Amino acid sequence: MGYVTLPRPHRVDLLIALSGLACGLLLWAFGLFTTGGRLFDQRWAPLVPLVVVACTEAVRRILPQTALVVGTLAVVADQFTNGSLATVLMFTDVVYAAVVYGSPASARRVPYSTALVTIGVTVGFLVWWQNAYALLVGVLTGIVSFLPAVTGSIVRNHREAAEAARLRAEQTALLAEMDRTQAVVAERARMARELHDMVANHLSAIAIHSTAALSLDEPATTRQALTVIRENSVAGLAEMRRLIGLLRDSGGDTEPAAAPTLAGLDALIDQARANARPSGLVLVLDDTRESGAGLPAPVELAAYRIVQESLTNALKHAAPGEVRVTLTRGGDALAVEVTSPYGQRPGPTAPGSGAGLVGMRERVALLGGRFEAGPVADGKGHGGWRVRAELPVDANDEEWA
């Protein structure tokens, strides 16, 4: 058989109950009563409602509705005795607590009920006594019942509004933290793409040419390989220093470096030709865009990085043959396509991690474009690898390009 364990009364409620009971006993000891000549005019009679209301005060927080019902019966019974002011005052606190700590339905119902009781008492005594004293009784009834209920309703509304504001503040803080986390993740992904695109092609060229220098015992080849290695090392260090400078520059005192654009493709192709010559790769740039046609800066940066990473992958994996870079502008999109021979290649190769394709796909997705990469047939019975990206270009954005 299970037992229901009630929560213990709050210490403040116990203190209020004991204080009210002590005040009531002090008034009773001095013979101070609210009225006289009632139905139960024995000296001990007012103590019964006093003790009952004091008990309801002790449980006003944990059993507010029960305390209100019992307290109402006790204060009505007190009217048939000589009465105690302490009983009435404690009852007003019970009414207040029933609204503040009771259920939402009870908090809405108690003010209306006390208002109806006040009106009913006033009208009843007016009909009975037919004098102004009935109005005074109605006012006292409102002060004892309706006024505490209204006060409790105001306090409860303020508390609920404060709690709602606190919850909104917590939700705002949570959303701000989520936004901050997403911003950090996005910034890390952007840094990873930039670092990979800037340094990977230099390191790939260094790896391939150093392997060639170690495997071929020819002074001319070794010297050429060391020259390419040095050039790529210097370029890679410069790119790393630029990126580190951007990361360390928190005050904005230094001038930020300009982002690469498609105007630098010729220099990029020339550098890639020097790196790819020992691998038997021939690089061709086919730019069919109108001269002077402007593009938004994000589109130019994405197109440049896609070409750069595609050339790096071709240097790592492509078989000897032609690597063609094609840029076309059709409608509201810029198409970037890089094709390279696909198959076994002689000589050294560099390992790949797949991060380059992920970075290119992310760049295109951020601009709302389309990206595809994979093997294709070249129509001559040979296999090839094609990277194609379509980057949307908003006509309105070209004004600031």
N, C-alpha and C positions, 0 to 999 in steps of 0.2 A: 504494500500500500504506500503510495507516494504522498509526500507532504509538500505543500506550497510554502516556500520561504519568501517572506516579505522583506523588502529592503529596510534597513534601519533608518529611523528618523534622522533628519539632518540636525547637526549640532545647533545651527542658528534657530531652527524651529523649536528645538527643545528649550533653548534659552528664552525665546519669545513666550513659550507656553508657561515656563516657570515664572518669568517676570510678570505676566498677566495674572497668573494665579496668586502670586504674592501681593500684587496691588489689590486684587479683589478681596483677599483675606484681610488686608489692612483696612480697606473701606468697611468691610463687614465688622471688624473688631471695633471700629469707632461708631458703628451704627449709621453709616452714611448709605442710604438707599435712594433709588431714583423715585420711587412712589411709596405709597402706604395704603393700608386698608384693602389689600387685594384678597383674592379668594384664599390663598395660602399665605397667611400673614405670620406664620411661625418664623422665629428668628433664623432657624437653620435652613429654611426653604430656599433662599437665594443661592446657597452653596452648591446645590445640586446642578443647576444650569451652569454655574461658574466652573465647576470641575469638568463637566462634559465639554464645554467650549474650549477650556484649556487643553483637553485631550485632543480635540480636533485641530488645535493649533500645532500640536506636536506632529501630526501627520498631514498637514496642509500641503506639503510638497509631494509626498509619495502616494497619498490617496486624496487628491483634491476634491473629487466629486462626492465621495463618501463623507469627507469632512464638511462639505457644504450642506448636504442633506441633514446630517446629524446636528450640525451647528444651527441650522434653521429651526429644527424642532426644539432645540435647547433654548434659543432666544425667544421663541414663541411661548414656551413654558415659563420663561423668566418673567413674561408680562403678567402671569397669574400670581407671582410672588411680589414682594416689595421691590425686587429688582436690584441689579448691581450694574454700575456704569462700566466696570471692567469687563463684564460679560458682553455688553453691547459693543465695546471697542474691539475686543478680540474677534467678535463675529464679523465686523467690517473687514478685518484682515483676512478672515477665512474666505469671504466673498472675493476679495482682491486676489488671493492665491488661487481660487478655483478658476479664474479667468487666465491668470498668468501661467500656471503650471498644468492646467487641465488639457483635455484633448481639443483639437481645433473646433469640433462641433460644439463642445461645451463652452468654449470661449466665445463663440458666436451667440449661443443660446442664452447664457446667463444675463448679459445686459438687457436683452429684450424681456426676459422673464421678470427681472427686477423692476424694469420700467412699468410693466403691466401691473405688478404688485403695488407699486407706488400709486399708480392711477386708481387702481381698485380700492385701495385703502382710503385715498382722499375722497373719492366719490361716495364710498360707503359711509364714512363718517359725516360727510356733508348731508347725506340723506337722513342719517340718524340724529345728528345734533343740530343741523341746520343753523350753524353759526361759523364764525371765522376760525374758531379754535380747531375745526376739522382741517383747515388748510395748514395750520401749524403741524398737526399730526402727520399730514401728507409730506410736508417738507422734511420732517425728522425721519420719516420712513425712507424717503429718497436719499437722505444723507447716509443712513445706515446701510442701505442695500444698493441703490442705483449708482450713487457716486463712486463707491469702491469698485463696482463692476466696470464702469466707464474708465476709471483710472487704470485698472488692470488691463483693459483692452488697449488703451494707448501705450502702456509699457510693453505689452506683448507685440504690438505692431512695430514699435521701435526696435525691439530685440530681433524680430524676424527680418526687418529691413537691414539691420546691422549684420546679421548672419548671411543674408543674401549678398550683401556687399562684400563680406569676407570671402564667400565662395567664389564670387566673380573675380575678386583680386587673386585668389589662388589659381583659378582657371586661366586668368591673364598671365600670371607668372609661369604657369605650366606651358601655355602656348608660346610664350616668349622663350622659354628654355628649349622647347622643341624647335622653334625657328632658329635659335642660336646653334643647336646641334646640327640641324640640316645645313645651315650656312657653313659651319666648320667642315662638315663632310663634303659639301660641294666645293669648298675652297681647296681642301686636300686633294680631291679628284682633279681639279683644275691644275694644281701644282704638279701632280703626278703626270698629267698629260704633257704639260709644258716641259718638265724635266726630261721625260722620255723622248719627246720629239726633238728637243734641242741637242741632247747629248748622245742619243742612241746611234745616229748615223755616224758620228765621229768615232765612237767606240767600236762600231762594227767595222769601219774602214781600218782602224788600228789593229783589230783582231785578225782580219783577213790578210793584211799586208805583213804583219809580224809573223804570221804562220808561213806566208810565202817566203819571207826572208830566211826563216829557219830551215825550210825544206829545200830551198834551191841554193846551191853553192856557186852562185854567179855574182861577182862583184857589182856589175852594172845593175842587175835586178835587185840586189840587196840595197844598193845606194838609193835606187828609185823608191823601194819600199820604205826605207828609213825616212826619205824626204816626205812621202805621203803621211807616214806616221807622225812626223813632227808637225806638219801642217794641221792635221786633225787634232793633235794634242793641244796645240796653241789655240785653235778655234774652240775646242771643247772647254778648255780652261776659261776662255773669255766668256763663253755662254754661262758657265757655272758661276763665275764672278758676278755677271749681270743678274742672275737669278738670286744669288745670295744677297747682293746689294738691295734688290727689291724687297726681299724678306726682312732684312734688317732695318730698312728705312721706315721707321714708324712715325717720324715727325714730318715727313714730306719735305726735308731740307734739300734733297738731291733731286735732280730732274729725272723723271722716269724715262727709260729707254723706249724708243718707238717700237711698236709691234711690227713684225714683218708683214709685207704686203705682196701682192702678185707682181709688183714692179721689180721685186728682187728674185723672180724665178730664173732669169737668165744667169745670174751669179750662182744660184743654187744648182742649176743644171751643169754649169761649167765645173763647179767643185765635184759634183757627182761623177762627171765624165772622168776626171782625174783619178778618182777613187775606183771607178769601175773598169778602167782600161785593162788592168791585168786579168780581169775575169772574163774578158771577151764581150762585154756589154757595150752597145751603141745606144746613146741616149738622144731622143728626138723630141723637141718641143713643138707642138702644133696648137697655136693659140689663134682661134678664129674670131675672137671678140673684136668689136669695133675699137679702134684706138681712142683713148681718152674717155672711154665709158667708165663712169664711177660705180663703185660698189660700196655697200656699208662695211665699216671696219671689221665687225665680227665675221662677215662672210669672207672677206679677203684673208683674215687670219686663219680661219678654218680651212679654206682652200689651200693656202700655202702649207699649213701643217700636214694636210692630207697628202699633197704631192711629196713633201719632205719624207714622211713616214713610208710612203709607197716606194720611193727610191731607195730608202734604207733597206726595206724588205727585199727589193730586187737585188741589191748588192749582196745580201745575205744568202738568198736562195735561188735566184733566177739562173737558168742555163744561158750559155752564150747566145747572143742574138740582140734583137732591137727592143729597147724599152721606150715606149711612146707615151708622152704626156699630152693629153688633149684637153683644151679648155674651150667650151662653147657656151654661148649665151642665147637661150631661147625663151621667149616670153618673160615670165617672172621668175626664172630660175637660172642658176649658173651650174653647168654640168662639168664635173672634173672626172677625168677617166685616165687611168694609168694601166697599160697593158705591158706584160713582160713574158718572155719564154718560161715555160714550166717544164721541169724535168731534171734529169741528173746533170750535174755540172762538174767539170774537172777542177782540181785545185782545192784550196782551203775554203771552208764555209764558216759561218758564225751561227751559234745557236740562237733560237728565238723563243720568246716566252708567251707570245700571243697578246701582250699588253698593247702593242701598236694598233692591232685591229680593234681592240676594245676602246682605245682612246679615240680613234677615228669615228667609230660608231657613236660614241658619246658626243663628240663635237657636232656631228650631223643632227643627232636627236635634239640637242639644245636649240638648234636653229629651226627645228620642225621639218627637216628634209628627209631624203631617202638615201639609204646606203646599202650597197651590196658588194661582196667580195667573194671570189671563188674561181675555180678553174673554168676555162672556156675553150672552145675549139676555134682555131684561127682560119678555118676554111681550107687549109692546105694539108690537113692530116696531122698537124702538130698541135700539141696542147699549149695552152697559155694560161696566165693568171691575170685576172682583171679586177681592178678596184674602181668602182664608180660611185660617185656621190652627186646628188642633186640638191643644191642649196637654194632655198627660196629667197627671192630678192623682192622686197616691198618697194614699189615705185616711190612711195613717199620717203623712204629711207635714203634714196639716192641723193636727196638734196644736201645731206650733210656728209656724204661719202667723200 
